[in-house]
Amino acid sequence: MAFTIIFLIFLTFSTIEAQQRLTNISRSSFLTTTGTNSSWLSPSGHYAFGFYRQGSGYAVGVFAAGVPEKTVVWTANRDYPPVPSNATVDFSSGRLVLNIPPDQNTNIADVSDSISTASMLDSGNFVLYNSAGRKIWQSFDNPTDTILADQLLLNGKQLVSSVSEGDHSTGLFRLKMQGDGHLVSYPLQSPDSAPYSYWASGTAGTGNNITLNLDDNGHLYLLNETGGNNIRNLSAAESSNDGKLYRMTLDVDGIFRVYSLTLDPKGNWSVMWYSSADKCAPKGLCGLNGYCVQNDTKADCRCFPGFDFINPEIWSLGCERNFAAVSCNNTNGGSSAGFAMMREENMLWEDQNYKETESTNKEDCEQSCFEDCNCEVAKEHLPSPPERPKKELRLETVLIIGASLITFATMVLTISGFLIYRNRIWVYKKISEKGYIEFGGDIVLRTFTFTELEELTNGFRDELGSGASGTVYKGIIPYNQKIVAVKKLKKALAEGEREFQREIKIIGRTHHRNLVQLIGYCLDGPNRLLVYEYMCNGSLADFLFTHERPQPNWEEKVEIARDIARGIHYLHDECETQIIHCDIKPPNILMDEHWCAKISDFGLAKLSKAPDQTKTFSGIRGTRGYVAPEWHRRLPITVKADVYSFGVVLLEIICGRKCLDWSRSEEEAILEDWVYDCYEAGDLGKLVGVEEEVDMRKLERMVKVGLWCMQDEPSLRPSMKKVLLMIEGTVDIPTPPSPTSFLSAI
């Protein structure tokens, strides 16, 4: 039988066996319920797609592999009964089908195109492709009760809990990402309205394109995909991933939790965060005629007096009477009929559909219920304490108290005004002397007038460079003769004052040795200018691509790459507000007097409303050759877009040339294609030249890092934290597949 291979073969290393494992799945592949062919593993072996035990049979889904318990994170056809041991899965007919002999066949994925290949990705995403290599279906778009790191719960989608830990069919609760930006928990069969909710994010009205996101540090948050704004953080991120897996699951009890898993043979999922500590909060947990009591950390369902559980094992079925009800035409009403009332303390009633009667004590309350044939429950309100007799105030007393308060308030205002005036005079003098204020070493952003910046740049005459966002001029602050770089933003980029100042404050709070420091700004009418520290050695583009300066040696290249990676890692994971740069390229990497690489223009993507300078795709931010494929596909932009751009820059640093060079031969014109060809042929020496002394092991590691960063699928790209570990050689790097080149297609 001929095997058709569309995608390149991923190779990975198993800690148990030395054999290499295929990670793409061809149409001839199939699965059985037992044995070594029961699942398809991801390259790392962390996740698998296939059969797992459920009840007396088997179910199909995606689960965490290589850990003591197979934790199911996605279930196919979840409400179908378990299948017998002779069931199989295959897609030889172009469909992914669950076959149950003799002739029962069920589609696992509904697709309009014929399936050619499939992949189980390390992210936990199971993906189907057509013959053109285009993704036509993925489990990440069809979540059941769980989302994984880098997976989104899209607007209008919902998670539905499972029946139990061992039964992953549809349970009692749902968590919906509503169209109004509100993330809300409901009982399964209830409408989307406030009276039925038992948990809500409080973000209603924040936009119509809000998504729930979980990153690879366990950070759960709501994001406006249109504006790229983080709407609300739900859980805090861990400072370091340390090779952990993360998931967020709407659990059986109706509470959703973020879990982490340490990857070792004895690793277990541990709870990092939960939506509610009250296990009785989910509505409908105990069913009709039942109520919930929280004992320590567990929910305990109980029946009202005179009722028993329909099924003690399934609380949600509720309770039923354990006595015969008496009809209303019974003439022996009241307690004489053999009925009495039992008291239940500290009960919270969510249903407000009851009649209120005036009763002064418990006995009256009971009697009023006995006299009403339809009364089953009487709610007793605790009496309010008797009011104390009010003392009348004399007019003279009121006048004395009022005059005293007015005198005291006048004294406080006078003293406060004097102190504020004196403080402002002091601050003004300090600003006049220094131009900014220092507090314990932190520099507060200085505001400049347009006239001041005109003077210190000598009328904007000494131009240092220009780009899509504006032109940069050299200037000198008079009082300390400090050289600065003044960026004059284009008028097309001007935001409203409040938005501009908000973004500037975010940029101003970023402090890292590999970021160009913002010193101040100007917001003067339509003029928007930024004042940065001056970088005397120009840009990385000057360093790499001009013949006026000698090329950096190999060790200098490695250090430059490490500096850039540290700066991006800080923007993504360590600064107060996550910043996606959107335009990582050599002209935006500047070199200080010590040849330390620093990233510039970070945060400007949020201020920009104009298309980029290429004008190729409206709305794309960045520069041709450096933008990630998701920009062209109109997909949500995440930090992985910066990872792609870093991969391009890394290959440029290694090879000392631009990513696009049409003066070269067709084989070498597109850098990523040429690098992968050399890597696959084992001829990496061609990339650096024979005259350069290079550690070939480090060269291979750097090339592999660059190729992984430039993967077409964002979830395949490593985080910047992992990129740093790869560059420093502290983690193993598996063999990268070929990145799909978009440079020749645009």
SESE-990827 format. One record per atom (N, C-alpha, C): residue in one letter; x, y, z. Coordinates in steps of 0.1 Angstrom, whole numbers, plus 5000, padded with zeros to 4 digits. Last residue first. Layout:
# residues N
AXYZ...
# end
This chain:
# residues 746
I503653644993I503053784994I503753884985A504953414990A503553414987A502953554987S507453415000S507353414986S505953424981L506853415028L507553535022L507453535007F505953205040F504853295035F505553405027S506952875044S507353005040S506253085034T506652675071T506052705058T506352855055P509552515084P508552625085P507952655072S509952165088S510152285079S509152385082P510452075123P509952055109P510252185101P513352025144P512252115139P511752065125T514151795168T514351825154T513151905149P514151935201P513851835192P514051885177I516552035224I515752095213I515451985203D516852045259D517051975246D516052035236V517952325278V516952225275V517252165261T520152485281T519652425293T518552325291G521152655262G521552515262G521052435274E520452915257E521452895267E521852745269I518452875238I519752945234I520852915244M516552745255M517152685243M518452745239L515952945273L516452825278L517152745267L514853135255L516053165263L516753045268V512552995247V513653035237V514953065244K511052975270K511652855265K512752885255K510353245271K511053185282K511753065278M508953275248M510253345249M511053295261S507552955238S507453085245S508853145245P507752805205P508052805220P507752945225R505152715182R506352805185R506552805201L502852575180L504152495179L505352585183S500852765180S501052675192S502352595192P501052875154P501452945166P501752865178E502252715126E501252695137E501652765149D504652765113D503352825108D502252825118Q507652845130Q506552755126Q505252825123M509752995139M509153035126M508052935122C510952875161C510253005163C509353045151W512252665149W511052635158W510252765159L514252805136L513252725128L512052695136G515752905158G515152995148G514052925140V516552675170V515752765178V514952855168K518252565150K517052495154K516052585162V520252755150V519452735138V518152665142M521352725176M520752845172M519852835160R522352455174R521252485184R520552615180E524252485154E523052395151E521952435161L525952655167L525352705155L524152615152K526852495188K526052615191K525352665179R528252315173R527152265181R526252385185M530252475161M529152415152M528052355161D531452775168D531152645175D529952585168V533352925143V532052905149V532052775156E535153165127E535353065137E533953045145E534853245093E534453275107E534553145116E535553175067E536553255075E536153275089V533353045056V534552965060V535553035069G530053115065G531253145058G532453075064V527553065075V528353155083V529653195075L526152875060L525452985065L526353095071K527752665054K527452755043K526852885048G527752505076G528852595074G528652695063L525652325075L525352455082L526552555080D524652085061D525752175056D525552315062G522651905063G523851885072G524951975068A520351925049A521551865042A522751855051E518852065067E518451925063E519551855056Y520252305068Y520052225080Y519752085076C519852395041C521252375046C521252285059D517052425042D517752335032D519152295037Y516752615061Y516252485064Y516852385054V518052835049V518552785062V518052645064W516352875027W517752845025W518352775038D513952945039D514052825031D515452785029E514653185053E514253065061E514252935052L515453365032L516453315042L515953185049I515153364998I514353365010I515153285021A517353324981A516753454982A515953464995E518553084975E519053154987E518253284989E517452984952E517552894963E517852964976E517853194934E516453164938E516453074950S520653394944S520053294936S518653264942R520253754953R520853614954R520153524945S518753974952S519953974944S520653834944W516753954970W516453904956W517653914947D516453875001D517553924993D517453874978L515053875032L514753875017L515853945010C516453885055C515653765053C515153755039K519953985051K518554005053K517753885049R522753845070R522153895058R520653915061G524153695089G524653825086G524053875073C523353445100C523853445086C524353585082I522553515126I523453395123I524053415110I520853725122I522053745130I523053635127E518853605107E519553715101E520853735109L517853425126L518453365114L519253475107L516753615144L517853525148L518553465136V514753735129V515853815133V517053725137V512953515127V513553575115V514753655118G512353475155G513053375147G513653425134F511053715160F512353695166F513153585159S508653675147S509553775142S510953755148Y507653455163Y507953435149Y508953545144V507353595187V508253485186V508653455172D505353775180D506653825183D507753715182A503253595178A503653675166A504953725168K502853495204K503553405195K503953485181V501253675217V502753695219V503453605209T498753705192T499153675205T500653705206I495953785173I497353805174I497753795189P493553585156P493953665168P495453665169L493753605119L493653535132L493953625144R494153685093R493153755101R492853685114R496153585079R494953505080R493853565088H498253755082H497653745069H496353665069W498853715109W498453845105W497753835091E499753445110E498453475115E497953615111P502453445101P501353415091P499953445096A504153745113A503753605114A502653575105V506553955096V505253935102V504853795102Y508953985083Y509053965097Y507653935104G508354035056G509353935060G509453905074R507254365061R507254245053R508554155056T506554455094T507354475082T507354355074G503654575112G504854505111G505454525098R500254495112R501254585118R502554505117I497554505089I498754435094I499754535100G495554665079G495454625093G496654545098S495754545046S495254655055S495054595069F498654435032F497454395039F496954495048T500454615020T500154495014T498754445019K501754835030K500354865024K499954735017T504054865044T504054785031T502754805024Q503855005067Q504455075055Q504354995043D500554925081D502054935081D502554985067P497755145087P498355025082P499855035082A497155315119A497455315105A497955185100K497155335145K495855295139K496055285124S499155285173S499055295159S497655255154L499355235200L499155375196L498855395181K499954975201K498755015206K498355155203A502554975190A501454905182A500154945187L504255075208L503755175198L502655105190G505354885225G504154955230G503555055219F508654955215F507754865221F506554945226D510755105203D509355105197D508355005203S513554885208S512855015208S511554995202I515754685227I514554685219I513854825220K519254665226K518054705233K516954725223A522454505231A521254525222A520054555231C525454655238C524354575244C523054605235W527654805233W527254705223W526254605228H528055005250H528754885253H528354775244E526455205241E527855225240E528655105243D523755015224D524255125233D525855125232M521754965196M523054915203M523555035211L518354845189L519454955190L520554905199I516054725168I517054675179I518254775179N514754805147N514154845160N514954785171P516054705125P516054855127P515554895140P515554415129P516854475132P516854625133K512354375145K513154365133K514454435136I509054335156I510454305160I511254285147D506454445159D507354485148D508754465152C504854355180C504254355167C505254405156H504954345209H505654445202H505054465188I502754325235I503054255222I503654365213I502954335269I503054415257I503454325246Q501154315300Q501854245289Q501754325276T502054515326T501054495316T501754425304E504454485341E503154495348E502054465339C506654225327C506254365330C504854365335E506953955322E507454005334E507054155337D506153855296D505853775309D506153845322H506654015274H505553925274H505153875288L508854185281L507554245276L506454145277Y510753985288Y510254075298Y508954145293H511053855263H510553775274H510053875285I512354065249I510954025245I510353945256G514754085263G513854195263G512454155259R515853825259R515553865273R514553985273A516153835231A515253735237A514853775251I518154025229I516854045223I515853955229D520353895243D519754025248D518354055242R520753675227R520253655240R519653785246A521653795203A520453715203A519853695217I524053905214I522953995209I521653915208E525453665220E525053755231E523953855226V525753555194V525053485204V524553575215K527353755183K526053725177K525253655188E529653735199E528953865199E527553835194E530553485191E530153505205E529353635206W531153545163W530153445167W529653465181N531553905157N532053765157N530953675163P529954145135P530154085149P530653945148Q531654295107Q530654205112Q530954155127P532754635108P533054495108P531854405113R530954885089R531354835102R531754685100E530254935063E531055035070E531654985083H528454765051H529854735050H530854825057T525554665069T526354765062T527754725062F524254465084F524054475070F524854575062L524654465112L524754345104L524854365089F524654735121F525654645126F525854515117D522254835111D523554895107D524754795110A520554665124A520554655109A521854725105L520754745150L521354615146L521454595131S521655095150S520754985151S521454855147G523855305169G522955275159G522055155161N525355365191N525955275181N524955235171C524055525210C525155585202C525655495191M520955605218M521755485216M522855515205Y519355805242Y520055805229Y520955675229E516155755256E517555755258E518255745244Y513355945241Y514055815245Y515555845249V510356095239V511756125242V512355995248L507756135215L508356055226L509856085227L504856335206L506356305205L506756225217R502256465189R502556345198R504056315196N500256735183N501556685183N501756575193P497756865185P497856745176P499256675177G498456965218G497556975206G497656855198D500856795229D500656935228D499756955215L502456595246L501056585241L500656735241C505556435248C504856555245C503456535240Y507556265272Y506656265261Y506156405259G510456075284G509356175285G508556175273I512055845284I512355955293I511156045295L512255505279L511455625276L511755725287Q515055305271Q514255365282Q513555495276V514955005253V515355145253V514455225262L515754705270L514754785264L515254935264N517454555285N517454525270N516254595264R517154615311R518454655305R518454635290H514054765318H514854645316H516054685309H510954875327H512354905330H513154775328T507955025321T508754915317T510254955319R506455245325R506655165337R507555045333G506155375301G507055435310G507355345322I504155215289I505455215283I506455265294I501955305305I502355155305I503755145300K501955575299K502255535313K502655385314I501155555273I502455605276I502855565290E498555465275E499555375269E500955425272R497355695287R497355555294R498455465288Q497755895269Q498455905282Q498455765289F496155795248F497555815246F498355815259E493655805260E494155675256E495655685254R493356075264R493255985276R493955855272E493556195238E494456225249E494556125260G493355965211G492756055220G493656075231E496255925189E495155875197E494455985204A497755955158A497356025170A496155955176L498755865135L498755765146L498255825158A498756065116A497855955114A497755855126K500956215124K499656255128K498556155126K503756015136K502956075125K501556105130L505856125163L504856035157L504056095146K509056175166K507856255163K506956165156K511256105191K510456045180K509256125178V514456195200V513056245200V512356185188A516956095220A516356065207A514856105208V519556285237V518356205237V517856185222I522256365257I521756345244I520556255244K522556615283K522256475280K521656455266Q523056855295Q523756815282Q523556675278N521556945315N522556835318N523356795306Y519957145305Y520457155318Y521557055322P519157085277P520157185281P520757175295I519356785260I518656845271I519556955277I519456755226I520356765238I519556845248G518656515199G518456635207G519356635219K517856375168K518756385179K518556515186Y514756225158Y515656335157Y516656325169V512756005138V513556025151V514656125148T509355985127T510756015124T511456045137G506955705127G507455845128G508855855125S506055445121S505455525132S505855665133A507655355100A506255365098A505555455108G510555575102G509955445100G508455465099S513855715102S512455725101S511855585098G516755885118G516055775111G514555795110L517856115128L518555985130L517955875122E518256445118E517456325117E518256205119D518456745129D519356625129D518656495130R516356925131R517256925119R518056795118F514357025148F514156895142F515056885129G515257265160G514257275149G514057145142N517057155179N517557255169N516557255157T516057005198T516456935186T516957025175L515457185218L516557095221L516957005209E513357335204E514657395208E515757295210E511357145201E511857215189E513257275192L510857085228L511456985219L511957045206E509657325236E510957275242E511657175233T507357335220T508457435218T509757395224F505857125230F506457115216F507557215214T506857045263T506057115254T506657095240F507056735281F507656835273F506656915266T507056555311T506256605300T506956725294R508856275322R508756425321R507856455309L508256005343L508256055329L508056205329V510455965370V509055995366V509156055352I512755725377I512555855370I511155865366D513955595407D512955575396D512755715390G515655665428G516255615417G515255595405G513855785448G514555655450G515155595438F512655985425F512255925437F512955785439E513256285408E513756145411E513256105424I511756475382I511856445396I512356305398Y513056695357Y512256575361Y512556555376G514456935354G513656885343G512756765346K516057055373K516456925368K515656885356E514957315379E516357285380E516857165373S512257295375S512957405368S514457375368I511657095393I511457065379I512257175371K512157225417K512957105413K512857075398K510257425417K511657465417K512557345412Y507957275418Y508257355406Y509657395405V508157155443V508157065431V508557155419W507857385459W509057305460W509257215447I505257465452I506357555450I507657485449R503857245462R503957275447R505057365443N504257265489N504757145482N504857175467R502957505495R504357495497R504957385490Y500257435488Y500957545481Y502457535482I499857225507I499757195492I500557305484L499957375531L500957265528L500957235513F497857555528F499257605529F500257495526G495657385526G495957465515G497357515516S495757265552S495957185540S496357265528I495157495568I496357425569I496757335557T492557545558T493557645558T494957585558L491057315563L491257355550L492357455548V491157305592V491757195584V492057245570M489757545598M491157525602M491857425594T487257485588T487957595582T489457585586A486457265604A486657245590A487457355583F486257395629F487257295627F487557265612T484057565623T485357625627T486457525625I482057385618I482457475607I483857535611L481857245643L482257175631L482757265620S480957465659S482157395662S482657315650A478457525647A479457625647A480857555650G477057275653G477257315639G478357425638I476957275681I477657165674I477957215660I475357515685I476757505691I477557395683L472957445673L473757565668L475157555673V472057225688V472357215674V473257325669T471657355713T472757245712T473057225697E469557525708E470857585712E471957475710L467457345702L467957435691L469357485695R467857015716R467457155718R468157235706L466756705705L467856795706L467256945707E465156435721E464956555713E466156655716K465856095717K466056215725K465956335716K463755815711K464655925706K464656045716P463855495726P463255625725P464155735721R465055225705R465155305717R464455445715E463154965691E463855095690E463855165703P463954615695P463054725697P463854855697P465354425668P465354475682P464554595684S463354225646S464254335648S464254385663P463053865645P462554005648P463654105650L463853675617L464253715630L463753855633H461353515599H462253625599H462653655614E460753195586E460653285598E461753395597K458753055562K460053115564K459853215576A457352735558A457152875564A458452925567V456152525533V457252575540V456952715545E453652465523E454552345526E455752395534C450252545518C451552585525C452352455528N447752485509N448852475499N450252515505C446152515531C446252385526C447452375516D446752705559D446752715544D447052575538E446952645585E445652695581E445552705566F449652595588F448752485590F447352525584C450652855586C450952765575C449952645576S449752975609S449353035597S449652945585Q451152815628Q449652805627Q449152865614E453852895625E453452755622E451952745619C453653165633C454053135619C453652995615D452853135659D451953205650D452253165635E455253015669E453952945670E452953005660K457153215665K457253095658K455953015658N455553545662N456453445669N456453315661T454053715647T454953775657T455853675664S453553745613S453553655624S454453715634E452053815583E452453885595E452353785607T453353645554T452253675564T452853735576E454053615520E454453665533E453253685541K454553345497K453653445503K454153485517Y457153305472Y456353265484Y455553385489N459453295452N458053275450N457353225462Q462253315452Q461453415460Q459953405458D464753085456D463453105450D462653205459E466853075474E467053145462E465753175455W467253085508W466353055498W466553135486L469352945531L469253055522L468353015510M469052875566M468752835552M468752955543N469552855594N470552915585N470352875570E467652565604E468352695607E469252725595E464552425603E465852415596E466552555598R462152255621R462852375620R464252345613M459052105611M460452085616M461252215612M455652075621M456652155613M458052125620A453451795616A454151885624A455151955616F450451605612F451651675607F452151775617G448151485620G449351405622G450551475616A445951645620A446051555609A447351465610S446351835639S445551715643S445551615632S447552045628S448451945634S447751825638G445452105600G446252145611G447052025617G442351925590G443552005588G444252035601N440451735584N441151725596N442451805596T439251725559T438651815569T439351815583N440651745528N440751675541N440151775551N440951865504N439551855509N439551775522C443651855497C443151985503C441651965508S445151535506S444451635496S443851745504V448351455516V446951465520V446251565511A450851225503A450351365505A448751365508A452550975520A451451005511A450851145513F456151005521F454850985527F453751015517N458551085511N458550955516N457250925524R458951265480R458251245493R458451105498E462351305467E460851275465E460251255479C465051505454C464451425464C462951405462G467551495428G466751565438G466051455447L469451445409L468051395406L467051455416S471851515419S471151615411S469751575407W472951305433W472251405440W471351495432I473250985429I473151105419I472351215426E473150805449E474450825442E474450945433P470550805458P471550855467P472950875461N467950895440N469050815439N470150865447I466051045454I465550955443I466650855441F466351095489F466951105476F466251005466D463251185506D464451105505D464951115490F461451395529F461851365515F463051275516G460951475554G459851415547G460151375533P462951765553P462251665561P461051605554F464951785522F464051845532F463451735541C468151625519C466751635515C465951715526R471451735509R470451685519R469051705514C474851725499C473451745496C472551675506D477751895506D476951775511D475451815508A480951975495A479452005494A478751875498K483952035514K483051945505K481651995506T485552145532T485752185518T484852105509D483352155558D484752185555D484952225541N480452115542N481152065553N482652065550Q477852305531Q479252285529Q479952235542V474752185519V475552225531V476952205529C471952225499C473352195500C473952255513Y468852045494Y469652165497Y471052125500G465951935474G467251915481G467952045484N463851975458N463551935472N464851895479L465751905429L464451955434L464251895448G469451935432G468151895426G466951945434C471952005440C471251905448C469851875443L472752185420L473652085424L472951965432G471352415413G470952285408G471752165412K474052645412K472652615413K472252485407P477152655430P476452615417P474952585419A477752695458A477352805450A476652765437C478752505475C477352505473C476852615464K481452555477K481052445469K479552435467D483052845476D481752795481D481352685472A485152945463A485452855474A484252795480S485352965427S484652995440S485052895450S487252925408S486353035406S485553065419Y490752875416Y489352825414Y488452945414W494152775410W493152875411W491752815409M495752545410M496352675411M495352785415V495752215420V494852325417V495652455420S497651965402S497352045414S496652165411W497951645390W497451775387W497151845401N501151475396N499651485397N499251625394G503851255388G503251395388G501751385389K505551055388K504651055399K503851185399P507251095366P506450975367P505350975377D506651445358D507551345363D506651215365L505751745351L506051625343L507051535349T503251875370T504651865369T504951735362L500452065361L501051925362L502551925360S497852265373S499152255368S499652115370Y494552415367Y495452305372Y496752315366V491952615375V493152605367V494052505374R488352555375R489652555382R490852555371F484952615380F486052595371F487352625378I482252425394I483252525397I484452505387G480552215390G480152345385G481152455388D481451955397D480752035407D480252175403V483051875375V481751815378V480851895387D484652185363D484552055369D483152005371L485952315336L484752325343L484452195350T489552365337T488352275335T487152315343M492452445322M491352505329M490152415326R495852335325R494552325319R493552405328Y499352295318Y498252375324Y496952345317L502552145325L501352155317L500252225325K505952265330K504652215335K503552225324G508552355327G508152235320G506752185324D508752595341D509452475345D508952345339N507552855340N506852735336N507452605341S507553105365S508353015356S507552895353S505653245379S506853315374S507653235365E502253185369E503453145376E504653215371A499753445369A500653355362A501753305371A496553445385A497953495384A498753395376S493353455370S494353385378S495653445375L491953665357L491253575366L492253505375N492153995345N492853875349N492053795359R490354145319R490354105333R491253985335I491154245294I489954305301I489954275315N493754355275N493454255286N492354315295N493254435241N493254475255N492954365265G493054405214G494254355221G494354395235G490754485201G491754595205G492954545212T489754235194T489754345185T490854445188E489954065216E490754025205E490754145194N490254125248N489454185237N490354165225L490353865272L491053955262L490153995252L490753735304L489853775293L490453885285Y492853465316Y492453605315Y491453625304L495153285335L493753275329L493253425328H498253145334H497553275335H496253275327G500052935331G498852925340G498053045342N501852985312N502352995326N501152985336D500752975287D501652855291D502352885305D497353105292D498753095286D499552985292L494053105283L494953045292L496353035286N491253325278N492553275274N493353215285L488253405263L488853355275L490153285271T487453705244T487853555245T488453525259I485253935229I486053895241I486253745241N483954095211N484954005206N485853965218N482354295219N481654185213N482654085208G482854455252G483054435238G482354315233T481954505277T483354535274T483654515260G479454425286G479554555279G480954595276A480454255315A479454275305A479554415299T482254155334T482754225323T481754255312G481753985356G481554135358G482154215347S481953715355S483153785355S483053935358A479853515377A480053605365A481253685367W477953245389W479253305389W479253395376Y475353175386Y475853155399Y477353205400S472253265368S473753255369S474153235384Y469653315367Y470053175367Y471553155369P469153595366P468653515377P469153375378A470453675341A471153685354A470553605365S470353435314S469853555321S470353555335D470253225292D471353315295D470853445301P468252955307P468553055297P469753145302S469352615318S468852745320S469052845309Q470452365317Q469252385310Q468652525312L472952385333L472952345319L471652395312P473452675353P473052535352P472752505337Y476252895344Y474852865345Y474652715348S478653145345S478353005348S476852995351V480053375321V479053345331V478853195333L481653655309L481853515312L480953475323H480653905287H480453855300H480753705300G480554015262G481854025269G481753965283D478253965249D478354105255D479654115263G478253705242G478553805231G478653945237Q479853495267Q478753555260Q479153665250M481053205273M481653335269M480653405260K479853005299K479653055285K480353195284L479752695313L480452825314L480552885300R477352475328R478052535316R478652665320F476452165344F476752305344F477452345331L476051885344L474951975349L475152125347G477251705316G476951715330G475851825332T477751475289T477251615293T476751615308S480451235296S479251285289S478751415296H482551125310H482751255304H481551295295D482950965339D481950965328D481951105322G484650985360G484850865351G483850865339E483851215373E485251205369E485451085359S480651295357S481551255368S482951245364V479551445336V478751385346V479451355359S481351765329S481051615327S480151565338S480352095318S480951995327S480551855324V481052275289V479952205297V480652095305L481852595277L482252465282L481152405290Q480952775247Q480852745261Q481452615264K481053065225K481252925228K481152905243G480753345222G479653265218G479753115221N484153385216N482953455218N481753365213L486253095225L485853205217L484453265221L488653025245L487252995245L486653115238L491852915231L490853025234L489452965236Q494952785242Q493652765236Q492752875240D497352825255D497252875242D495952845235A496652545276A497452655273A497452695258L493152435272L494552415275L495352545272I489852395285I490752455276I492252445281T487152155289T488552205292T489052285281D484852025281D484852085295D486152155299T485152075251T484052015258T484052075272P485752285221P486052235235P484852165241N486552315193N485352245197N485552195211D488952425186D487752495182D486452435187F490752225194F490752355201F489452435198S490452025175S489752005187S489752135195Q489952135141Q490852115152Q489952105165W489952135105W489252105118W490252095129I491552205084I490052205082I489252175095K494452355073K493752305085K492252315083R495952255043R495152355051R494452285062G497252085027G497952115039G497152215047A495751995005A496652115003A497352155016S494251795015S495351755007S496351875004N493551905049N493151855036N494451825028Y493851805084Y494351885072Y493751815059L493151835119L492951765106L493251855094V494551805151V494251885139V494151795127F494351855185F494251745175F493751815163N496352005210N495352025199N495451915189G498251995228G497051915231G495951935221S500652105220S499752195227S498552115233D501851915204D502251925218D501352015226L499251765183L500251865186L500651865201M498651525161M498451545175M499551635180S497351555128S498451575137S497951585152A496551405096A496151465109A497451475118T495551425061T496451395072T495951455085S493151455046S494351385041S495251345051I489651465044I490851465053I491951385046S487751665023S488251535026S489551545034D485551915038D486551875028D487051735032S483751955058S483251965045S484251915034V483451765088V484251845079V483651845065D483051675120D482251715109D483051805100A484551395135A484651535132A483851565120I483651135138I484151205150I484251355148N480850965125N481851065123N482351125136T480350615129T480050755134T481150845131N478850315120N479950405118N479450545122Q478149985123Q477850115129Q479050205128D478349715115D478149815105D477749955111P478949535137P479249495123P479149615113P481749735148P481249625140P479849585146I482150065147I481649965156I481049845149N484350325140N483750205135N483350105146L484550655137L484550555147L483750435142V486450845113V485250765116V485550665128L487151105094L487551045107L486350975113R487251055059R486551105071R487151035083G488650935039G488651085039G487851145050S488750675044S487750715034S487750865033S490550635064S490950595051S489950645040F490650705091F490050805081F490550765067D489550525121D490350545109D489850655101V489150335150V489150465144V490050475132T487150055162T488350115157T488050255152A485949805186A485749935179A487149975173N485949595203N486349565189N486149695180S485049665228S486549655226S486949625212P482349905224P482949785228P484449775224V481850245237V481950155226V482650025231P479550425258P480850365256P480850255245P477050635240P477450525250P478850475247Y477550985234Y477350845229Y477650745240D478251225243D476951175249D476651035242R480551305230R480651275244R479351215250N482051295205N480751235207N480451205221A485251315221A484451305209A483151245212T486651535245T485851405243T485151415230W489551645261W488551665250W487951535247V490951575283V490851715281V489851745269V491451335308V490751365295V490551515294T494251205321T493251315323T492751355310K495150905331K494850965318K493851075320E497350905358E495950905354E495850975340P500250915357P499550805364P498150795359V501351005324V501151035338V500250925344G501350965296G502650955304G502550995318A499051215284A499651085284A500951085293A495951365286A497351375290A497951235291F493851315257F494151305271F495651325274V491051335236V492451375238V492651375253G489051045226G489251185230G490751215230V486550795229V487650855221V487750995225A485950515252A485550645245A486750695238Y484750185261Y485850285257Y485150405251G483250025288G483750025275G484850125272S482150045313S482449915309S483049905295G483650355318G482650265323G483150125319Q486150405296Q485050475302Q483950375306R489550415286R488450345293R487350445298Y490250555254Y490550545268Y489350475275F491750605222F490850535230F491250545245G493050925211G492750785210G491750735219F495851135213F494451125208F494150975206A497851275239A497551165229A496051175225Y500651465252Y499251445249Y499051335239H503351425256H502551485267H501051455265G505051355236G504451245244G503551295255S506151535220S506751525233S506251405241P504451495197P505951485196P506551465209S501551305208S502151425203S503651405203L500350975197L501051065206L501451195200W497450805192W498450875185W499050985194S496450475206S496450625205S497550675197S496650205204S495350265209S495350415208N498650025197N498050115186N496750175190T499349865217T500249975214T499750075204G496149775233G497449745227G498249875224T492749865224T493849815233T495149795225T491149965204T490950005217T492049965227T493050105175T492249995182T492150035197L493250315147L493450295161L492550175165F495250375117F493950345124F494350315138S496450515086S496550485100S495150455106S496250605060S496250455062S496250425077R496450875060R495150815059R495150665061S498950955087S498450945073S497150875072I499951185109I499151065108I498551065094N503051295124N501951315115N501251185112T504951185141T503951275147T502851315137L506750895149L506050975138L505051065145R509550865170R508050845168R507550945158Q512450665174Q511850785170Q510350765167Q513650475203Q513050485190Q512450625187A514450445229A515250535220A514650545206E512150485256E512750405246E513450495236I511850675277I511750535280I512350445269T511950925268T512750895279T512750745282S512050975232S511350925244S512350895255F512351245211F513051145219F512251105230T511151305177T511251335192T511951225199L510551445146L511251345154L511351395168F508051495121F508651535133F509351425140I508251495086I508151405098I508851475110L506251725067L507551665071L507351595084F503051635052F503851715061F505151645064I502251425034I502051565031I503051655039I502651115022I503151205033I503051345028T500950825015T501050965011T501451055023F501950505008F501750595019F501950735014A500650224992A501450344991A501050445002M500949885000M500050005000M500950135000
# end
